[in-house]
Amino acid sequence: MTREPSSRSPMGEPLPGFADSEIAALLDPLRDAKGIVLAVSGGPDSLALLLMAWRWRAIVAAPPITVASVDHALRPESAAEIKAVAAQSARFGLVHRALRWEGPKPVTGVHEAARAARYRLLEIAARDAGATHLVTAHHEDDQAETVLLRLVRGSGVGGLAAMRRESRMASGLILARPLLGLPKARLVALVDAMGLVAVDDPSNRDPRFARGALRIRADAQEGLGLTAARLALLARRAARADDAIEQAADRAALRCGLPEPAGAVAEIRLAPALFLEAEEVRLRLLRRAILQVAGVPAGAQELRLERLEALGEGLAEARARGATLKRTLGGMVIRLAADGNVSLTREGPRQRGQSRHV
């Protein structure tokens, strides 16, 4: 639960441990937003975000800010916790909107379902508020956990880049994470210094869930050198490499005949030059083409990397032999012609024994 903030840092004074210049550097990339929705659960991270937004608004002409909290209705205390966040928001002069995940909850995969519901509700809140940016309190420790989880899953360089400071959601809303470079300890210290008591959700330490299991083993991981700072550094380096590969794919798209995204198209044909590109670039062009024919924005649909790799390997092997090939992936039919052209069309109604999946 939260309580009234102390008077140790009135509006006219900087927040404890954070100079105004640092808060401005963190949040000023949001200055051009038409409106901002802060996702605040009442945990220490999001309360720190709330405090920073409060202070930021005092030192700059900030865009309109709405605080939104999602009650997942998974714990009996959750409704009271949301009310406490609403009270804090009112004290800071910020509009608050309480959101609730209604309906039956799944028996398995509840964390994944809760996350999907949370972002769906937050997107609705942003749309209703006329906001262009949804801001979360993800921090360096969250980034480190994400990198570890991606490593376990065998992610590629794009996956190891983990969370970005800004990304565009399928709805067009910008998801911003201004605290991504800050360690959790600094956020907790700020909340403590301001006299707030944050929500303690025990599921965050539940070993049945992947992130909970990582947190329980955090000391052992640090003993091996897997510190949050080093893992976050890996994410930044992977992001740098990922951006460079994306730029190379942009240039290769012109050489290979991949059109600019313009909604769903009936067919895309990639020229034989596709097979002259580096394998990673070739895979990214295939992924882009599949999503374009499907009419799905990049990032809105996941294609399993191992299946995309199997498709790429099959096409390259057939091309080397001068053979033709037909495969399906992501609802698309991919055909390699004898002349090296690759066409992608939507898959028709499935008939038993007539489709081969990668």
Summary of the structure (lengths in Angstrom):
residues: 358
radius of gyration: 23.5
end to end distance: 49.8
largest distance: 76.0
contacts: 1101
relative contact order: 0.10
helix: 48%
strand: 13%
